[in-house]
């Protein structure tokens, strides 16, 4: 994955967070806030 590379630019970081949000959704935020 992306982690295997030594360096990555901001665009890849943004894509990483975007994918994470798409897969997890807001359920993760609610889960952390409730627990």
DRENTITOR-112965 format. One line per field, with one value per residue: x, y, z of N, C-alpha, C, O, CB in turn; residue number from 1; residue in three letters. Coordinates in nm, 4 decimals, decimal comma. Glycine has a CB too. Layout:
n.x: X	...;
n.y: Y	...;
n.z: Z	...;
ca.x: X	...;
ca.y: Y	...;
ca.z: Z	...;
c.x: X	...;
c.y: Y	...;
c.z: Z	...;
o.x: X	...;
o.y: Y	...;
o.z: Z	...;
cb.x: X	...;
cb.y: Y	...;
cb.z: Z	...;
n: NUM	...;
res: ALA	...;
***
This chain:
n.x: 0,0831	0,0251	0,1822	0,4149	0,5853	0,8502	0,8062	0,5309	0,3066	0,0947	-0,1467	-0,1837	-0,2094	-0,4454	-0,6185	-0,5976	-0,7181	-0,9715	-1,0595	-1,0574	-1,2587	-1,4744	-1,4957	-1,5235	-1,7126	-1,9402	-1,9941	-1,7782	-1,6866	-1,9021	-1,8930	-1,6519	-1,7020	-1,9115	-1,8018;
n.y: -0,1205	0,2357	0,2855	0,1451	0,2950	0,5358	0,8155	1,0428	1,2645	1,5529	1,5215	1,2475	1,1865	1,3192	1,1734	0,9325	0,9840	1,0456	0,8030	0,6517	0,7768	0,7279	0,4507	0,3991	0,5801	0,7961	0,6510	0,5634	0,7904	0,8476	0,6173	0,6409	0,8680	0,7931	0,5895;
n.z: 0,0000	0,0377	0,2542	0,2216	0,0715	0,0981	0,1106	0,0818	-0,0874	-0,0094	-0,1469	-0,1656	0,1008	0,1605	-0,0015	0,1281	0,3764	0,2812	0,1698	0,4010	0,5478	0,3809	0,3982	0,6732	0,7645	0,9481	1,1660	1,3092	1,4399	1,6070	1,7560	1,8932	2,0446	2,2100	2,3539;
ca.x: 0,0000	0,0961	0,2770	0,5406	0,6739	0,9188	0,7469	0,4098	0,2708	-0,0307	-0,2619	-0,2038	-0,2578	-0,5865	-0,6911	-0,5978	-0,8234	-1,1008	-1,0956	-1,0863	-1,3902	-1,5750	-1,5125	-1,5680	-1,8327	-1,9464	-2,0188	-1,6565	-1,6825	-2,0031	-1,8463	-1,5474	-1,7573	-1,9963	-1,7157;
ca.y: 0,0000	0,3639	0,2873	0,0824	0,3960	0,6172	0,9488	1,0665	1,4063	1,5871	1,4706	1,1074	1,1868	1,3578	1,0583	0,8306	1,0194	1,0379	0,6611	0,6072	0,8306	0,6596	0,3134	0,3944	0,6600	0,8718	0,5580	0,5551	0,9092	0,8283	0,5069	0,6910	0,9673	0,7247	0,5070;
ca.z: 0,0000	0,0399	0,3658	0,1822	0,0136	0,1992	0,1246	0,0025	-0,0856	0,0575	-0,2215	-0,1287	0,2386	0,1542	-0,0567	0,2314	0,4721	0,2121	0,1624	0,5378	0,5850	0,3003	0,4453	0,8126	0,7812	1,0730	1,2754	1,3902	1,5257	1,7112	1,8401	1,9819	2,1366	2,3071	2,4408;
c.x: 0,0867	0,2068	0,4123	0,6375	0,7312	0,8502	0,6230	0,3678	0,1338	-0,1511	-0,2897	-0,2558	-0,4066	-0,6694	-0,7039	-0,7094	-0,9613	-1,1496	-1,1335	-1,2251	-1,5000	-1,6028	-1,5703	-1,6996	-1,8299	-1,9727	-1,8985	-1,6492	-1,7820	-1,9582	-1,7426	-1,6056	-1,8405	-1,9113	-1,6063;
c.y: 0,1258	0,3611	0,2318	0,1848	0,4861	0,7508	0,9598	1,2110	1,4276	1,5273	1,3259	1,0965	1,2209	1,2416	0,9492	0,8576	1,0075	0,8942	0,6095	0,6521	0,7575	0,5203	0,3088	0,4682	0,7339	0,7804	0,5514	0,6732	0,8937	0,7202	0,5557	0,7872	0,8993	0,6414	0,5948;
c.z: 0,0000	0,1446	0,3246	0,1230	0,1221	0,2191	0,0380	0,0188	-0,0221	-0,0134	-0,1836	0,0137	0,2410	0,1015	0,0488	0,3313	0,4088	0,2065	0,2999	0,5805	0,5092	0,3558	0,5860	0,8310	0,9138	1,1923	1,3677	1,4859	1,6392	1,8084	1,9398	2,0851	2,2456	2,4020	2,4928;
o.x: 0,2052	0,3111	0,5140	0,7587	0,6679	0,8366	0,6117	0,3896	0,0657	-0,2475	-0,4054	-0,3364	-0,4841	-0,7778	-0,8066	-0,7855	-1,0567	-1,2660	-1,2290	-1,3001	-1,6058	-1,7177	-1,6557	-1,7873	-1,7284	-1,9738	-1,9129	-1,6094	-1,7504	-1,9823	-1,7446	-1,5628	-1,8400	-1,9466	-1,5207;
o.y: 0,1219	0,4244	0,2663	0,1633	0,5093	0,7962	0,8944	1,2727	1,3318	1,4866	1,2858	1,0086	1,1594	1,2139	0,8820	0,7677	0,9648	0,8661	0,5333	0,5760	0,7281	0,4762	0,2252	0,4233	0,7340	0,8261	0,5358	0,6570	0,9230	0,7300	0,5170	0,7876	0,9433	0,6252	0,5487;
o.z: -0,0332	0,1283	0,3847	0,1245	0,2251	0,3327	-0,0657	0,1231	0,0144	0,0516	-0,1708	0,0445	0,3142	0,1528	0,0585	0,3671	0,4738	0,2347	0,3147	0,6416	0,5649	0,3604	0,6158	0,9047	0,9835	1,3066	1,4890	1,6012	1,7545	1,9287	2,0567	2,2005	2,3606	2,5188	2,5683;
cb.x: -0,0941	-0,0016	0,2220	0,5144	0,5991	1,0640	0,8483	0,2945	0,2722	-0,0460	-0,2381	-0,0731	-0,1776	-0,6058	-0,6195	-0,4621	-0,8021	-1,0903	-0,9798	-0,9807	-1,3977	-1,5294	-1,3794	-1,4615	-1,9570	-2,0547	-2,0522	-1,5310	-1,7127	-2,1394	-1,7877	-1,4369	-1,8433	-2,0997	-1,6565;
cb.y: 0,0004	0,4802	0,2077	-0,0296	0,4800	0,6396	1,0586	0,9709	1,4636	1,7376	1,4823	1,0283	1,2873	1,4828	1,0032	0,8252	1,1616	1,0959	0,5780	0,6610	0,9825	0,6505	0,2400	0,4539	0,5724	0,9791	0,4187	0,5510	1,0376	0,7913	0,3942	0,7603	1,0700	0,6357	0,3833;
cb.z: 0,1217	0,0683	0,4835	0,0814	-0,0908	0,1600	0,0871	0,0449	-0,2276	0,0662	-0,3733	-0,1434	0,3249	0,0650	-0,1828	0,3024	0,5251	0,0698	0,1043	0,6360	0,5567	0,1539	0,4418	0,9047	0,7721	1,0646	1,2214	1,3005	1,4445	1,6491	1,7539	1,9009	2,0599	2,2358	2,3653;
n: 1	2	3	4	5	6	7	8	9	10	11	12	13	14	15	16	17	18	19	20	21	22	23	24	25	26	27	28	29	30	31	32	33	34	35;
res: UNK	UNK	UNK	UNK	UNK	UNK	UNK	UNK	UNK	UNK	UNK	UNK	UNK	UNK	UNK	UNK	UNK	UNK	UNK	UNK	UNK	UNK	UNK	UNK	UNK	UNK	UNK	UNK	UNK	UNK	UNK	UNK	UNK	UNK	UNK;
***
